[in-house]
Structure formats: structure tokens, C-alpha cells
């Protein structure tokens, strides 16, 4: 009996969206090393369930793209953080900095977390999949230049209407604030897209003639994922390095108890 293929690639309909179905988590690093190693313009995001959309947490609660509750929600957060950011908190340059601060502290926001590291994204997919006991998890790969090119088309297309005073573009946001040490450890950044439009739908709507892999969705079977966590730990990707605080240290120690040959 022949071995199953390492991966099967689907897509190529002009939208730039492709799916790479892996037969094992072990082939994720093989694909990165053989296909994407020379391409530095990709960013990555992990999902604990492959059925999840590329949509932010706030969109799951507010289904009206024109709702002003987003602004009220952020204002509430600004007030509630008074006196809780330390003695000399850094200045925030704009709303996205505030959203980024909230994102890593449990706030529902319009942002999506990404990483420049595919293996950091893989960690978050595996960690959540183990918690959920998912059938498949996923890692998304997004080409930054493709987003910028589509944004230019949208801005220059007069037939595309604004929503809440903004064209439906996707902003790639890289905070410079020193307040979020987790962001630094995870090589993190954010996207902020049009309200209530997930990124795959955005590409389906605005990209019709791409010859490239602009969005890659890796679908990864959730078998032997504890071995995947041990593998990532050998790469120094673990709770202690990704969450440089007491909670990260505690989670690392818990993994050492629950995952065979982890430490």
C-alpha cells in the first residue's frame, strides 16, 4: 500500500485563495521549508478548528457593520484602564494602539492577531485544538503585498462605497508600543478589516485574476498533537517564551506534567 501524500493543494480560481491539506502535522514544517522559505512577505495565524473564519471577536458580537457600539466599546475600555497601566504608561498614538492593548488582555476587538513566524502560528493552532479536541486545526498564511495591492484598487475605485466613512480595506498594523511584551515575544502584528467581512470573503469579492498564492489555508489533522507540542518546545516555542510572565511560566510547567517528553 502506498503512503498518503504529504499534502494536497486545492484552489487556483483567480481569487488567490488556496487550501493545503496535510496528511500529518509533521509535514507543516516540510511545506514551509520547501515552498515558503524564500518568501518573507507572508504573515501567519493559527486556528484551533479549521472551520473558523478569519473574523475578529468583536464581529461575532456586533453583526451590524454600521453600528456605533464599536466606538463606545473602545471608549469604555479607555476609561476602565485608568490607573491600571502602571505609574508612567506610554502614550497611545491612536485607536489601533488601544485595540492592540485590549486584544492581548481579553477585550473583544476588531483586530486579528498574526505572527511573522509560521511556527508561532502553528503553536496557537495546536494548543487550542488540544483544548477543543478538534478534528482538524488550521494555519492561515497571508501575503502582505497582495493586501496592499487590493487596497490600492479599492481606494481608486469610485464605485466602491464607504462604510462609516471608510473604504473596505484591510489595514496591517504593527504597534511600536513598549507596553505589550507578548507581542514582541510572538513576533506579532494585527490586521483590521472591514466590519463584518472575513478576510477570505474579502479576497473572493475583490480579487478575480490572481496567479499567486495570496492566502494559504493549511488544514492539519489533529492526531498526535502532543508530539507536535514537544516538537515546538524543542524549537523553543512554548508558553514560557511566548508569554513572558507568570502565567506563561505556569502553563509551561503544566505542559511538562501533561505532555510526554515535553521538558
C-alpha positions in Angstrom: 0.0 0.0 0.0 1.4 3.4 -1.0 1.8 6.1 1.6 -0.6 9.0 1.6 0.7 12.2 0.0 2.3 14.7 2.4 -0.2 17.3 1.1 -2.9 18.0 -1.4 -3.3 21.6 -2.8 -6.7 22.9 -3.8 -7.7 26.3 -5.3 -6.4 28.4 -8.1 -9.6 30.0 -9.2 -8.2 33.5 -9.5 -9.1 34.7 -6.0 -5.6 33.8 -4.8 -7.0 31.6 -2.0 -5.5 28.1 -1.8 -6.0 25.2 0.7 -3.2 22.8 1.6 -4.5 19.7 3.2 -1.7 18.0 5.2 -1.9 14.2 5.9 0.0 14.8 9.2 1.1 17.8 11.3 4.7 16.6 10.6 4.5 17.9 7.1 3.8 21.5 8.1 7.5 22.3 8.6 8.3 20.4 5.3 6.0 22.7 3.4 7.4 25.8 5.0 11.0 24.7 4.3 10.5 23.6 0.7 7.9 26.1 -0.6 7.9 29.3 1.5 11.3 29.6 3.0 12.4 32.3 0.4 9.2 34.3 0.7 9.4 36.8 3.6 6.3 38.7 2.9 3.9 36.2 4.5 2.2 36.5 7.9 0.6 33.6 9.8 -2.3 32.9 12.1 -3.3 29.7 13.8 -6.9 28.4 14.4 -7.8 25.6 16.8 -10.6 24.5 14.5 -10.3 24.5 10.7 -14.0 25.6 10.4 -13.3 29.0 12.0 -13.4 32.1 9.8 -10.8 34.9 9.6 -13.1 37.2 11.6 -12.3 39.2 14.8 -14.1 38.6 18.1 -16.0 41.9 18.0 -17.6 41.0 14.7 -19.1 37.8 16.3 -20.9 40.0 18.8 -21.8 43.0 16.6 -23.4 41.9 13.3 -24.2 45.4 12.1 -21.2 46.9 10.2 -22.5 50.5 10.7 -23.1 50.1 14.5 -21.5 52.8 16.6 -21.1 50.4 19.5 -17.6 49.7 18.4 -16.5 53.3 19.3 -18.4 53.2 22.6 -16.8 49.8 23.4 -13.3 51.3 22.9 -14.2 54.4 24.9 -15.3 52.3 27.8 -12.0 50.4 27.7 -10.0 53.6 27.7 -11.8 54.7 30.9 -11.6 51.3 32.6 -7.8 51.2 32.1 -7.2 54.5 34.0 -4.7 53.8 36.8 -4.1 50.3 35.7 -1.3 50.7 33.2 1.5 51.4 35.7 2.9 54.6 37.1 4.2 56.0 33.8 2.2 54.4 31.0 3.4 55.1 27.4 1.3 57.4 25.2 -1.0 55.7 22.7 -0.7 57.0 19.1 -4.2 56.1 18.0 -7.2 53.8 18.4 -5.5 50.8 16.9 -2.9 51.0 19.7 -5.7 50.9 22.2 -7.3 48.0 20.4 -4.0 46.2 20.4 -3.6 46.6 24.1 -7.1 45.3 24.6 -6.6 42.4 22.2 -3.9 40.8 24.4 -5.9 41.4 27.6 -9.1 39.7 26.7 -11.0 42.6 25.1 -13.4 41.9 22.2 -11.8 43.9 19.3 -11.9 44.3 15.5 -8.3 43.1 15.2 -6.9 39.7 14.2 -3.6 38.5 15.7 -0.9 37.4 13.2 2.8 36.5 13.5 5.8 36.7 11.2 6.6 33.2 12.4 4.7 30.2 10.9 5.7 28.1 13.8 4.3 30.5 16.4 1.0 30.4 14.5 1.2 26.6 14.4 1.7 26.6 18.2 -1.5 28.5 18.8 -3.4 26.2 16.4 -2.2 23.1 18.2 -2.7 24.5 21.7 -6.3 25.4 21.0 -7.0 22.2 19.1 -5.8 20.1 22.1 -8.1 22.0 24.3 -11.1 21.7 22.0 -10.4 18.1 20.8 -10.9 19.3 17.3 -10.8 17.0 14.2 -8.7 19.5 12.2 -6.9 22.7 13.0 -5.5 25.2 10.6 -2.8 27.8 10.0 -3.5 30.7 7.6 -0.8 32.3 5.6 -1.4 35.8 4.2 0.8 37.7 1.6 1.1 41.3 2.8 1.8 42.7 -0.7 -1.4 41.2 -2.1 -3.4 43.0 0.6 -1.7 46.3 -0.2 -2.4 45.9 -4.0 -6.1 45.2 -3.4 -6.3 48.1 -1.0 -5.0 50.4 -3.8 -7.6 49.1 -6.2 -10.4 49.7 -3.7 -9.3 53.2 -2.8 -9.1 54.2 -6.5 -12.5 52.5 -7.5 -15.1 55.2 -7.1 -17.9 52.6 -7.4 -17.0 51.0 -4.1 -18.9 52.9 -1.3 -17.5 53.8 2.1 -18.9 52.3 5.3 -18.8 54.5 8.4 -16.6 56.9 6.3 -14.0 54.3 5.3 -13.3 52.3 2.2 -13.5 48.5 2.8 -9.7 48.0 3.0 -7.6 45.8 5.3 -5.0 47.6 7.4 -1.9 45.7 8.5 -1.0 47.2 11.9 2.4 46.8 13.7 2.3 48.6 17.0 5.5 50.3 18.3 4.3 50.5 21.9 6.6 49.1 24.6 3.6 48.1 26.7 2.9 44.7 25.1 5.8 42.4 25.7 3.8 39.3 24.5 3.5 40.9 21.1 7.3 41.2 20.9 7.8 37.6 22.0 5.3 36.3 19.5 6.7 38.4 16.6 3.1 39.7 16.4 1.1 42.1 14.3 -2.5 42.7 13.5 -4.9 43.1 10.7 -8.1 45.2 10.9 -10.5 44.6 8.1 -13.9 46.0 7.1 -16.6 45.4 9.7 -18.3 42.0 9.4 -16.4 40.8 6.4 -13.9 37.9 7.0 -10.7 38.0 5.0 -11.5 35.1 2.7 -14.7 36.8 1.7 -12.8 40.0 1.1 -10.5 38.2 -1.3 -13.4 36.5 -3.0 -15.0 39.9 -3.6 -12.0 42.0 -4.7 -9.5 39.5 -6.2 -10.5 37.9 -9.5 -7.4 37.4 -11.6 -4.5 36.4 -9.2 -2.0 33.9 -10.4 -0.4 33.7 -7.0 -1.0 32.1 -3.6 -2.2 35.2 -1.7 -3.9 33.3 1.1 -3.0 29.7 2.0 -5.0 27.8 4.5 -3.2 24.7 5.9 -5.7 22.1 7.2 -4.0 19.9 9.7 -5.4 16.7 11.1 -5.5 16.7 14.9 -3.6 13.4 15.5 -0.7 13.0 17.9 -0.7 16.8 18.6 1.0 16.3 21.9 4.0 15.2 19.9 3.7 18.5 17.9 3.8 20.5 21.1 7.0 18.6 22.2 8.5 19.3 18.7 7.7 23.0 19.1 9.2 23.1 22.5 12.5 21.7 21.0 12.4 24.8 18.8 12.0 27.0 21.9 8.4 27.8 21.1 6.4 27.2 24.3 4.3 29.2 26.8 7.4 30.4 28.7 8.8 32.1 25.6 5.5 33.3 24.1 4.1 34.6 27.3 7.0 36.1 29.3 5.1 36.4 32.5 4.0 34.2 35.4 1.0 32.8 33.5 3.4 31.6 30.8 5.7 30.0 33.3 2.8 28.2 35.0 1.5 26.9 31.7 4.9 25.7 30.7 5.2 23.7 33.9 1.7 22.3 33.4 2.6 21.1 29.9 5.7 19.4 31.4 3.4 17.3 33.6 0.8 16.5 30.9 2.8 16.0 27.7 5.2 13.1 27.5 8.9 14.0 27.0 8.0 17.7 26.9 10.7 19.3 29.1 
